[in-house]
């Protein structure tokens, strides 16, 4: 069986090999093929490689006599495109380094998140990695610990991956956040078709107000519009169809930057006037205006 040194040109910890000598294990590339930004990223990278070559080594590993990419799937695809479409030399060599020989299959899949040094993974792509790790027997708690994210976030992103294109396309485009998509589906009791209709309405409402991204506020507007134009489904009451204020509050608090914790453990959070007004409105709507003086 040929080793890495048998196909490499030169001797060091960085080897130079033909991209045609590398393989991609089916199902391992977490990049979302339906995301137009990925196609653009790879094409731009291919043009650069045709001009300057591959600058950052790929990480590979050997299995059953083949060499598989562990980290650098986009660079490999771009290198092949550079040759086949943009005039790069067919005998072009690309730099690679061998991964940890003791790494498990789980370790190698996880490295797509830990060691990702190119285009950041989208929520859908991270969910794909998490789902693969689940299928390899890793618990959500372990995935969260090793990925430095929360366990609920692991679960939510895996759920997102399994949603229909009507919803995931809105997340891909940036029209809605992954959190808003997941929470809206939950608010509809898992009825993804109904949730998709409202999310599309929320995006339209956001655009009408000059916004590129819909929030829970726009979901509420879309639902109010829908309820005014047709009879509600018998299976759901108005209260059951009402989105939870936690969706927007989670978005607000997740993006906070001005937080101070003193020595006693007290937490001070600074909001802009507009954000504070929105929080007051959200809580007031949910608990009743007469109780809004509690905040």
Secondary structure as UniProt FT lines:
FT   HELIX           4..7
FT   STRAND          15..18
FT   HELIX           19..21
FT   STRAND          22..23
FT   TURN            26..27
FT   TURN            33..34
FT   HELIX           36..52
FT   STRAND          58..63
FT   TURN            64..65
FT   STRAND          66..71
FT   HELIX           73..85
FT   TURN            90..91
FT   STRAND          93..98
FT   TURN            101..102
FT   HELIX           105..114
FT   HELIX           123..135
FT   TURN            136..137
FT   HELIX           140..147
FT   HELIX           151..161
FT   HELIX           165..173
FT   HELIX           178..187
FT   TURN            188..190
FT   HELIX           192..208
FT   TURN            209..210
FT   HELIX           216..229
FT   TURN            234..235
FT   HELIX           238..241
FT   HELIX           246..254
FT   STRAND          259..261
FT   TURN            263..264
FT   STRAND          267..269
FT   HELIX           273..287
FT   HELIX           289..294
//
